[in-house]
Amino acid sequence: MIDTKEKPQTGPAPLVSVYLPTRNRRGLLEEAVQSVIEQSFRDFELLIVDDGSDDGTDRFLRVAATQDPRIRNFRFEQPRGAPAARNLAIANARGRFIAGIDDDDLMLPERLEQLMNADPSKWSLVCSGLLLEKSGVRRRLNARRRIININDIYHYNLVGNQAMMLTERARAIGGFDETFVASQDYDFWTRAIERFGPALRLSTPTYVMRMTVAEHRITHSPRFAEGARQYTAKHGAKMNSAQRRSQNLVHKITARRTLTWSDLMTSLALGSAGLFFRYWASGQPLIRKLLRR
């Protein structure tokens, strides 16, 4: 549920609001903030929510806000989690459109411009391919243009972890589900597509997800498996048998279980072979070495 506590803001409203939740990642946060400040599209505000940091993040944010008036800072004195931080930003956003970034990731300079050029008002949301950065190497992921409908999104998360949409729509669906321990973004995109129709994914990568500096990301913890189970529990009744098989495959992957040839056949039949092979390759030292070349 969205926290509706407002902080008054004067001056003309920007066209785009960007939310950035953070906790105890000051060094990474500075790079994430800089990647937003350097956007070619200039008509935005950056809402940074400090989720109870105790590493000096608050001092950095105070200085940053004095250097760029587009930065607005919020803080929870006690940590409440990234979904609550995003919801606070959504409640206070003044832009017609809203997008996000994680504090250990980067926006490429043309990201906001390209998302806006796709006219997100015509879609439930607009996302793009991304660059997955690991061990100093970046590789393209989901870098294919695609219209994502409700039948697609029930199979697995084809959007990624960030997108742009109308702010009023983010509020209309109630923001991020704060009861989820992971997969909050997947649930959020699903509810947006359920209510407002298909999403658009652009082929050009405009976002960098950095695994090198964040091997402890949620995808490497048991919470990711729990988040996958929460997603299926919430949306499973609306799925057909093929979609439930896709979810079972996701459950195996998030639980780091060994996949079988039967799982491969399932992934091929469901069009999710890429998901299968990325997971399989992650457990093969030689394959990982080849992918880094």
C-alpha positions as CSV (number, residue, x, y, z in Angstrom):
1,M,0.0,0.0,0.0
2,I,1.2,3.5,-0.8
3,D,2.2,5.7,2.1
4,T,0.3,9.0,1.3
5,K,2.4,11.2,3.6
6,E,3.1,14.2,1.3
7,K,6.0,16.7,1.4
8,P,5.0,20.0,-0.2
9,Q,7.1,21.1,-3.2
10,T,6.9,24.4,-5.0
11,G,7.7,25.2,-8.6
12,P,6.5,23.8,-11.9
13,A,6.0,20.0,-12.0
14,P,8.5,17.9,-14.0
15,L,7.3,15.6,-16.7
16,V,9.0,12.5,-15.3
17,S,9.6,11.4,-11.7
18,V,12.4,8.9,-11.0
19,Y,12.4,6.9,-7.7
20,L,15.5,5.6,-6.1
21,P,15.3,3.6,-2.9
22,T,18.6,3.1,-1.0
23,R,20.1,1.7,2.2
24,N,23.8,1.7,3.2
25,R,25.2,1.7,-0.3
26,R,26.7,5.2,-0.4
27,G,29.4,4.5,-3.0
28,L,27.1,2.7,-5.4
29,L,24.4,5.3,-4.7
30,E,26.6,8.2,-5.9
31,E,27.1,6.4,-9.2
32,A,23.4,5.6,-9.6
33,V,22.5,9.2,-8.9
34,Q,25.1,10.5,-11.4
35,S,23.7,8.3,-14.1
36,V,20.3,9.9,-13.6
37,I,21.7,13.4,-13.5
38,E,23.5,12.8,-16.8
39,Q,20.3,11.9,-18.7
40,S,19.8,13.5,-22.1
41,F,16.2,14.0,-21.1
42,R,16.3,16.9,-18.6
43,D,12.7,17.4,-17.5
44,F,12.7,15.1,-14.5
45,E,12.9,15.0,-10.7
46,L,14.8,12.4,-8.7
47,L,13.1,11.2,-5.5
48,I,15.6,9.4,-3.3
49,V,14.3,7.5,-0.3
50,D,16.8,6.6,2.3
51,D,15.6,3.4,4.0
52,G,17.2,4.0,7.4
53,S,20.9,4.1,6.3
54,D,23.6,4.6,8.9
55,D,26.6,4.9,6.6
56,G,26.6,8.6,5.9
57,T,24.1,8.4,3.1
58,D,22.0,11.1,4.6
59,R,24.9,13.6,4.5
60,F,25.6,12.8,0.9
61,L,22.0,13.3,0.0
62,R,21.7,16.7,1.7
63,V,24.7,17.9,-0.3
64,A,23.4,16.4,-3.6
65,A,20.0,18.2,-3.1
66,T,21.8,21.6,-2.7
67,Q,23.8,20.9,-5.9
68,D,20.8,19.9,-8.1
69,P,17.3,21.2,-7.3
70,R,15.7,18.3,-9.1
71,I,16.8,16.0,-6.3
72,R,14.2,15.5,-3.5
73,N,15.1,13.4,-0.4
74,F,13.0,11.3,1.9
75,R,14.0,9.1,4.8
76,F,12.7,6.3,7.0
77,E,14.4,6.4,10.4
78,Q,13.9,2.6,10.7
79,P,14.3,0.4,7.6
80,R,11.0,-0.6,6.0
81,G,12.2,-2.2,2.8
82,A,12.5,-1.2,-0.8
83,P,8.8,-1.6,-1.7
84,A,7.8,0.9,1.1
85,A,10.5,3.3,-0.1
86,R,9.2,3.1,-3.7
87,N,5.7,3.7,-2.5
88,L,6.7,6.8,-0.6
89,A,8.3,8.2,-3.7
90,I,5.2,7.3,-5.9
91,A,3.0,9.1,-3.4
92,N,5.1,12.2,-3.6
93,A,5.9,12.1,-7.3
94,R,4.9,15.3,-9.3
95,G,5.7,14.0,-12.7
96,R,3.1,12.8,-15.2
97,F,5.2,9.7,-15.8
98,I,7.3,7.7,-13.3
99,A,10.3,5.4,-13.6
100,G,12.8,3.8,-11.2
101,I,16.4,2.8,-10.6
102,D,18.0,0.6,-8.0
103,D,20.9,2.0,-6.0
104,D,23.4,-0.5,-7.4
105,D,22.5,0.0,-11.0
106,L,23.0,2.6,-13.8
107,M,20.9,4.3,-16.4
108,L,22.5,4.8,-19.7
109,P,22.4,8.5,-20.8
110,E,19.5,8.0,-23.3
111,R,17.2,5.9,-21.1
112,L,14.6,8.4,-20.1
113,E,14.6,10.0,-23.6
114,Q,14.0,6.6,-25.3
115,L,11.3,5.5,-22.9
116,M,9.5,8.8,-23.4
117,N,9.8,8.6,-27.2
118,A,7.9,5.3,-27.0
119,D,4.9,7.2,-25.6
120,P,4.2,5.3,-22.4
121,S,0.7,6.8,-22.1
122,K,-0.3,4.3,-24.9
123,W,0.9,1.3,-22.9
124,S,0.5,0.0,-19.4
125,L,4.2,0.5,-19.1
126,V,7.3,0.8,-21.3
127,C,10.6,-1.0,-20.5
128,S,13.7,-1.9,-22.5
129,G,16.5,-4.4,-22.9
130,L,19.3,-4.2,-20.3
131,L,22.9,-4.9,-19.9
132,L,23.8,-7.4,-17.3
133,E,27.2,-6.5,-15.9
134,K,29.3,-9.2,-14.2
135,S,33.0,-9.5,-13.7
136,G,33.6,-6.4,-15.7
137,V,31.7,-7.7,-18.7
138,R,28.3,-6.5,-20.0
139,R,26.0,-8.7,-22.0
140,R,22.6,-7.9,-23.5
141,L,19.5,-9.3,-21.9
142,N,15.9,-9.2,-23.1
143,A,17.2,-7.0,-26.0
144,R,14.4,-7.8,-28.4
145,R,11.3,-5.6,-29.1
146,R,8.2,-7.2,-27.8
147,I,4.6,-6.4,-26.9
148,I,4.0,-8.1,-23.5
149,N,0.4,-9.1,-22.8
150,I,-1.2,-10.7,-19.8
151,N,-0.7,-14.2,-21.1
152,D,3.0,-13.5,-21.5
153,I,3.6,-12.0,-18.1
154,Y,2.0,-15.0,-16.3
155,H,4.8,-17.2,-17.7
156,Y,7.7,-15.2,-16.2
157,N,8.9,-11.6,-15.8
158,L,9.6,-10.3,-19.3
159,V,9.7,-6.7,-18.2
160,G,12.7,-6.7,-15.9
161,N,13.1,-4.7,-12.7
162,Q,12.4,-1.2,-14.0
163,A,10.0,0.5,-16.4
164,M,8.2,3.8,-17.1
165,M,4.4,4.3,-16.7
166,L,1.8,7.0,-16.0
167,T,2.1,8.0,-12.3
168,E,-1.6,7.9,-11.9
169,R,-1.6,4.2,-13.0
170,A,1.1,3.3,-10.5
171,R,-1.1,4.8,-7.8
172,A,-4.3,3.3,-9.1
173,I,-2.9,-0.3,-8.7
174,G,-1.8,0.5,-5.1
175,G,2.0,0.7,-5.7
176,F,4.3,-2.2,-4.7
177,D,3.1,-5.0,-2.5
178,E,5.0,-4.5,0.7
179,T,4.2,-8.0,1.9
180,F,6.4,-9.6,-0.8
181,V,10.0,-10.4,0.3
182,A,11.1,-10.4,-3.4
183,S,9.5,-10.3,-6.9
184,Q,7.7,-7.1,-5.9
185,D,8.5,-5.6,-9.4
186,Y,7.1,-8.7,-11.2
187,D,3.9,-8.5,-9.2
188,F,3.7,-4.7,-9.9
189,W,4.1,-5.2,-13.6
190,T,1.6,-8.0,-13.7
191,R,-1.1,-5.9,-11.9
192,A,-0.4,-3.0,-14.3
193,I,-0.8,-5.2,-17.4
194,E,-3.9,-6.8,-15.9
195,R,-5.6,-3.5,-15.5
196,F,-4.3,-1.3,-18.3
197,G,-3.4,-3.7,-21.1
198,P,-0.2,-4.7,-22.9
199,A,3.3,-3.3,-22.2
200,L,6.0,-2.5,-24.7
201,R,9.6,-3.6,-24.4
202,L,12.2,-1.7,-26.5
203,S,15.1,-3.7,-28.0
204,T,17.9,-1.2,-27.2
205,P,19.4,-1.7,-23.8
206,T,19.2,1.5,-21.7
207,Y,19.7,0.1,-18.2
208,V,22.7,-1.6,-16.5
209,M,22.1,-4.2,-13.9
210,R,25.3,-4.6,-12.0
211,M,25.9,-8.1,-10.6
212,T,29.7,-7.6,-10.2
213,V,29.3,-5.1,-7.3
214,A,26.3,-6.8,-5.8
215,E,26.7,-10.6,-5.7
216,H,24.5,-10.4,-2.6
217,R,21.5,-9.2,-4.6
218,I,18.2,-10.7,-3.7
219,T,18.5,-13.2,-6.6
220,H,21.3,-14.9,-4.7
221,S,19.3,-15.3,-1.5
222,P,16.5,-17.7,-0.3
223,R,14.2,-14.7,-0.3
224,F,14.1,-14.8,-4.1
225,A,12.6,-18.3,-4.0
226,E,10.1,-17.2,-1.4
227,G,9.2,-14.2,-3.6
228,A,8.5,-16.5,-6.5
229,R,6.2,-18.6,-4.3
230,Q,4.4,-15.5,-3.2
231,Y,3.9,-14.4,-6.8
232,T,2.4,-17.8,-7.7
233,A,0.2,-17.8,-4.6
234,K,-1.2,-14.4,-5.5
235,H,-1.7,-14.9,-9.3
236,G,-1.8,-18.7,-9.7
237,A,-5.6,-19.0,-9.8
238,K,-5.6,-16.9,-13.0
239,M,-3.1,-19.0,-14.8
240,N,-3.6,-21.8,-17.3
241,S,-1.7,-25.1,-17.1
242,A,1.2,-23.9,-19.3
243,Q,1.7,-20.8,-17.2
244,R,1.7,-22.9,-14.0
245,R,4.4,-25.1,-15.6
246,S,6.4,-22.0,-16.3
247,Q,6.1,-20.9,-12.7
248,N,7.2,-24.4,-11.5
249,L,10.3,-23.9,-13.6
250,V,10.9,-20.5,-12.1
251,H,10.5,-22.1,-8.6
252,K,13.2,-24.6,-9.4
253,I,15.6,-21.9,-10.6
254,T,15.1,-19.6,-7.7
255,A,15.5,-22.5,-5.3
256,R,18.8,-23.3,-7.1
257,R,17.6,-26.9,-7.8
258,T,19.1,-29.1,-10.5
259,L,17.1,-28.9,-13.8
260,T,16.3,-32.0,-15.8
261,W,15.9,-32.8,-19.5
262,S,12.2,-32.8,-18.8
263,D,12.5,-29.2,-17.6
264,L,14.4,-28.4,-20.8
265,M,11.6,-29.9,-22.9
266,T,9.1,-27.8,-20.9
267,S,11.0,-24.6,-21.4
268,L,11.3,-25.2,-25.1
269,A,7.5,-25.9,-25.4
270,L,6.7,-22.7,-23.4
271,G,9.2,-20.5,-25.2
272,S,11.3,-19.9,-22.1
273,A,14.4,-21.8,-23.2
274,G,16.5,-18.6,-22.6
275,L,15.6,-18.7,-19.0
276,F,16.6,-22.4,-18.8
277,F,20.0,-22.0,-20.5
278,R,21.0,-18.9,-18.6
279,Y,20.5,-20.8,-15.3
280,W,22.2,-23.9,-16.6
281,A,25.2,-21.9,-17.9
282,S,25.5,-20.2,-14.5
283,G,26.5,-23.5,-13.0
284,Q,29.0,-24.5,-15.7
285,P,32.5,-23.0,-15.1
286,L,33.5,-23.4,-18.7
287,I,30.4,-21.8,-20.1
288,R,30.7,-18.9,-17.7
289,K,34.3,-18.4,-18.9
290,L,33.2,-18.4,-22.5
291,L,30.4,-15.9,-21.8
292,R,32.9,-13.5,-20.2
293,R,35.0,-13.4,-23.4
